[in-house]
Amino acid sequence: MTCSCCSRRAFLGGALVSLFSSVSVLADRVHVVRKGETLFGLSRQMGIPFHDLADANHLNRKSKLQVGQRLFIPSNEALPQLTVALKKKFDRTHVKARQWKYVVVHHSATSSGTVAGMDRYHSQVRHMENGLAYHFVIGNGKGMKDGETVASRRWKKQLAGGHLASEALNEISLGICLVGNFEVSVPTAKQMQALAGLINYLLKRCHLGHSAVKTHQQINTIYTRCPGRRFPVKTLLGMVA
């Protein structure tokens, strides 16, 4: 049987281990600026979007770093990411610098759907010249595999979207459509993981910050409830860099 004194020492020791472990984690997220380093260079070196690194330290493009300055490095290691295969596939597309400003989330407002079906509807019924309005579609297990992520011709050819009421916004906004009607249900867990992974990839690939992520309702010039009242916006934002 352990005495109360030993119990207290064991508790204190455990607490100290926990404390120093926390300090170690924090230390890994602080960078001390060395001679010649710039904010842009550090963002590329660490694989962190420039705006995220700047925002975390209340800096901007004009800010000059000082030797010895301590920078907080936002961690994205635990955030969802694309699979290696998908990243390799999407990396084949050449993206022009500063072409895209927003990543916009939509729902199909249908219980099931396929890329081919949406493309056919947008081409033949809505008479869109480039077919499918979105750059990416994520399935829900009904028509497409649950969490399956498919890039459309608009991403591969870097064409403007057709998913917003404003043509000017379509020119600078990547569109992602999740199959499902989120007025009556919520996205599947696999859809949310796939969506967050895709957004994290796009933010890094297009050098965008967290504020670039929008829902259709937030950015559209005409009122819409898309992606639905049951779409978990806060949950998504907590999953992206």
FENKA-V166403 format. One record per residue. RES is the residue in one letter. SS is DSSP state (alpha for helix, beta for strand, coil for the rest). PHI is phi as a letter, one per 20 degrees, with the letter a starting at -180 (none if undefined). PSI is psi in degrees with one decimal (999 if undefined). Layout:
res=RES ss=SS phi=PHI psi=PSI
res=RES ss=SS phi=PHI psi=PSI
This chain:
res=M ss=coil phi=none psi=133.2
res=T ss=coil phi=e psi=134.2
res=C ss=coil phi=f psi=162.5
res=S ss=alpha phi=f psi=-33.1
res=C ss=alpha phi=f psi=-46.5
res=C ss=alpha phi=f psi=-38.7
res=S ss=alpha phi=f psi=-41.8
res=R ss=alpha phi=f psi=-39.6
res=R ss=alpha phi=f psi=-39.7
res=A ss=alpha phi=f psi=-42.0
res=F ss=alpha phi=f psi=-45.0
res=L ss=alpha phi=f psi=-41.6
res=G ss=alpha phi=f psi=-43.1
res=G ss=alpha phi=f psi=-40.2
res=A ss=alpha phi=f psi=-41.3
res=L ss=alpha phi=f psi=-40.6
res=V ss=alpha phi=g psi=-44.6
res=S ss=alpha phi=f psi=-42.7
res=L ss=alpha phi=f psi=-49.4
res=F ss=alpha phi=f psi=-28.8
res=S ss=alpha phi=f psi=-42.7
res=S ss=alpha phi=f psi=-42.0
res=V ss=alpha phi=f psi=-39.9
res=S ss=alpha phi=f psi=-43.7
res=V ss=alpha phi=f psi=-44.1
res=L ss=alpha phi=f psi=-39.8
res=A ss=alpha phi=f psi=-33.8
res=D ss=coil phi=f psi=-15.8
res=R ss=coil phi=d psi=12.6
res=V ss=beta phi=c psi=130.7
res=H ss=beta phi=d psi=131.0
res=V ss=beta phi=e psi=120.5
res=V ss=coil phi=f psi=133.3
res=R ss=coil phi=d psi=166.1
res=K ss=coil phi=g psi=132.6
res=G ss=coil phi=n psi=-8.3
res=E ss=coil phi=e psi=143.9
res=T ss=coil phi=c psi=161.0
res=L ss=alpha phi=f psi=-42.2
res=F ss=alpha phi=f psi=-42.8
res=G ss=alpha phi=f psi=-40.5
res=L ss=alpha phi=f psi=-37.6
res=S ss=alpha phi=f psi=-40.0
res=R ss=alpha phi=f psi=-41.3
res=Q ss=alpha phi=f psi=-38.0
res=M ss=alpha phi=e psi=-4.6
res=G ss=coil phi=m psi=33.9
res=I ss=coil phi=d psi=132.3
res=P ss=coil phi=g psi=135.5
res=F ss=alpha phi=g psi=-46.6
res=H ss=alpha phi=f psi=-35.2
res=D ss=alpha phi=f psi=-43.5
res=L ss=alpha phi=f psi=-42.0
res=A ss=alpha phi=f psi=-46.9
res=D ss=alpha phi=f psi=-38.2
res=A ss=alpha phi=f psi=-21.2
res=N ss=coil phi=d psi=12.8
res=H ss=coil phi=l psi=44.8
res=L ss=coil phi=d psi=173.5
res=N ss=coil phi=b psi=-175.2
res=R ss=coil phi=f psi=-26.5
res=K ss=coil phi=e psi=-7.3
res=S ss=coil phi=f psi=135.7
res=K ss=coil phi=d psi=132.0
res=L ss=coil phi=e psi=147.4
res=Q ss=coil phi=d psi=140.4
res=V ss=coil phi=g psi=129.2
res=G ss=coil phi=n psi=-9.9
res=Q ss=coil phi=f psi=138.6
res=R ss=beta phi=e psi=124.7
res=L ss=beta phi=d psi=135.6
res=F ss=beta phi=e psi=126.7
res=I ss=coil phi=d psi=107.6
res=P ss=coil phi=f psi=131.9
res=S ss=coil phi=e psi=137.0
res=N ss=coil phi=c psi=18.5
res=E ss=coil phi=f psi=-34.3
res=A ss=coil phi=e psi=-1.5
res=L ss=coil phi=e psi=150.9
res=P ss=coil phi=g psi=143.2
res=Q ss=coil phi=c psi=162.3
res=L ss=coil phi=f psi=154.3
res=T ss=coil phi=f psi=158.1
res=V ss=alpha phi=g psi=-40.8
res=A ss=alpha phi=f psi=-43.8
res=L ss=alpha phi=f psi=-43.0
res=K ss=alpha phi=g psi=-43.9
res=K ss=alpha phi=f psi=-40.7
res=K ss=alpha phi=f psi=-46.7
res=F ss=alpha phi=f psi=-26.6
res=D ss=coil phi=f psi=-17.4
res=R ss=coil phi=f psi=-20.9
res=T ss=coil phi=e psi=128.8
res=H ss=coil phi=e psi=126.8
res=V ss=coil phi=d psi=123.3
res=K ss=coil phi=f psi=144.1
res=A ss=coil phi=f psi=134.1
res=R ss=coil phi=m psi=19.2
res=Q ss=coil phi=f psi=-38.8
res=W ss=coil phi=d psi=137.5
res=K ss=coil phi=d psi=-22.5
res=Y ss=beta phi=c psi=154.4
res=V ss=beta phi=c psi=117.0
res=V ss=beta phi=d psi=131.5
res=V ss=beta phi=d psi=132.2
res=H ss=beta phi=c psi=166.6
res=H ss=beta phi=c psi=159.1
res=S ss=coil phi=f psi=-17.7
res=A ss=coil phi=m psi=22.3
res=T ss=coil phi=c psi=155.2
res=S ss=coil phi=f psi=-22.2
res=S ss=coil phi=b psi=168.9
res=G ss=coil phi=r psi=159.8
res=T ss=coil phi=c psi=160.2
res=V ss=alpha phi=f psi=-43.5
res=A ss=alpha phi=f psi=-41.8
res=G ss=alpha phi=f psi=-43.5
res=M ss=alpha phi=f psi=-41.0
res=D ss=alpha phi=f psi=-42.5
res=R ss=alpha phi=f psi=-43.0
res=Y ss=alpha phi=f psi=-45.2
res=H ss=alpha phi=f psi=-32.4
res=S ss=alpha phi=f psi=-49.5
res=Q ss=alpha phi=e psi=-32.9
res=V ss=alpha phi=e psi=-45.4
res=R ss=coil phi=e psi=-3.4
res=H ss=coil phi=l psi=44.4
res=M ss=coil phi=e psi=127.4
res=E ss=coil phi=g psi=-39.3
res=N ss=coil phi=d psi=18.4
res=G ss=coil phi=m psi=-139.3
res=L ss=coil phi=h psi=125.0
res=A ss=coil phi=f psi=-22.3
res=Y ss=coil phi=e psi=160.6
res=H ss=coil phi=e psi=-26.3
res=F ss=beta phi=b psi=149.9
res=V ss=beta phi=c psi=138.9
res=I ss=beta phi=c psi=123.2
res=G ss=coil phi=f psi=164.3
res=N ss=coil phi=c psi=13.4
res=G ss=coil phi=n psi=-1.1
res=K ss=coil phi=c psi=91.6
res=G ss=coil phi=o psi=-36.3
res=M ss=coil phi=c psi=161.3
res=K ss=coil phi=f psi=148.7
res=D ss=coil phi=f psi=119.2
res=G ss=coil phi=n psi=-2.3
res=E ss=coil phi=f psi=130.9
res=T ss=beta phi=d psi=122.7
res=V ss=beta phi=c psi=131.8
res=A ss=beta phi=e psi=136.6
res=S ss=coil phi=e psi=178.9
res=R ss=alpha phi=g psi=-31.0
res=R ss=alpha phi=f psi=-34.5
res=W ss=alpha phi=f psi=-47.0
res=K ss=alpha phi=f psi=-36.0
res=K ss=coil phi=e psi=0.4
res=Q ss=coil phi=l psi=51.6
res=L ss=coil phi=e psi=154.1
res=A ss=coil phi=g psi=150.8
res=G ss=coil phi=f psi=174.3
res=G ss=coil phi=c psi=25.4
res=H ss=coil phi=d psi=-1.7
res=L ss=coil phi=c psi=157.5
res=A ss=coil phi=f psi=-25.2
res=S ss=coil phi=e psi=123.5
res=E ss=alpha phi=f psi=-34.7
res=A ss=alpha phi=f psi=-41.7
res=L ss=alpha phi=f psi=-34.2
res=N ss=alpha phi=f psi=-31.4
res=E ss=coil phi=f psi=-24.0
res=I ss=coil phi=c psi=11.9
res=S ss=beta phi=c psi=122.0
res=L ss=beta phi=e psi=133.9
res=G ss=beta phi=d psi=132.9
res=I ss=beta phi=c psi=125.8
res=C ss=beta phi=d psi=126.0
res=L ss=beta phi=e psi=129.1
res=V ss=coil phi=f psi=130.0
res=G ss=coil phi=q psi=160.2
res=N ss=coil phi=d psi=100.5
res=F ss=coil phi=e psi=16.7
res=E ss=coil phi=e psi=-28.0
res=V ss=coil phi=d psi=-14.7
res=S ss=coil phi=b psi=178.1
res=V ss=coil phi=d psi=159.5
res=P ss=coil phi=f psi=154.4
res=T ss=coil phi=f psi=161.8
res=A ss=alpha phi=f psi=-39.2
res=K ss=alpha phi=f psi=-35.0
res=Q ss=alpha phi=f psi=-43.0
res=M ss=alpha phi=f psi=-41.4
res=Q ss=alpha phi=f psi=-43.8
res=A ss=alpha phi=f psi=-41.9
res=L ss=alpha phi=f psi=-48.4
res=A ss=alpha phi=f psi=-41.3
res=G ss=alpha phi=f psi=-42.1
res=L ss=alpha phi=f psi=-44.1
res=I ss=alpha phi=f psi=-42.6
res=N ss=alpha phi=f psi=-38.1
res=Y ss=alpha phi=f psi=-46.9
res=L ss=alpha phi=f psi=-38.2
res=L ss=alpha phi=f psi=-43.7
res=K ss=alpha phi=f psi=-43.8
res=R ss=alpha phi=f psi=-36.7
res=C ss=coil phi=d psi=7.1
res=H ss=coil phi=l psi=52.1
res=L ss=coil phi=d psi=157.7
res=G ss=coil phi=e psi=176.5
res=H ss=alpha phi=g psi=-34.4
res=S ss=alpha phi=f psi=-8.8
res=A ss=alpha phi=f psi=-15.3
res=V ss=beta phi=e psi=122.3
res=K ss=beta phi=c psi=153.6
res=T ss=beta phi=e psi=162.5
res=H ss=alpha phi=g psi=-43.2
res=Q ss=alpha phi=f psi=-38.5
res=Q ss=alpha phi=f psi=-31.2
res=I ss=alpha phi=d psi=-20.0
res=N ss=coil phi=f psi=144.2
res=T ss=coil phi=e psi=-13.5
res=I ss=coil phi=d psi=137.4
res=Y ss=coil phi=g psi=136.0
res=T ss=coil phi=b psi=153.5
res=R ss=coil phi=e psi=-2.6
res=C ss=coil phi=f psi=133.6
res=P ss=coil phi=e psi=30.4
res=G ss=coil phi=n psi=149.6
res=R ss=coil phi=f psi=-18.0
res=R ss=coil phi=e psi=5.8
res=F ss=coil phi=f psi=127.3
res=P ss=coil phi=e psi=80.3
res=V ss=alpha phi=g psi=-48.3
res=K ss=alpha phi=f psi=-38.9
res=T ss=alpha phi=f psi=-45.0
res=L ss=alpha phi=f psi=-47.3
res=L ss=alpha phi=f psi=-28.2
res=G ss=coil phi=f psi=-9.6
res=M ss=coil phi=d psi=-3.9
res=V ss=coil phi=d psi=153.3
res=A ss=coil phi=f psi=999
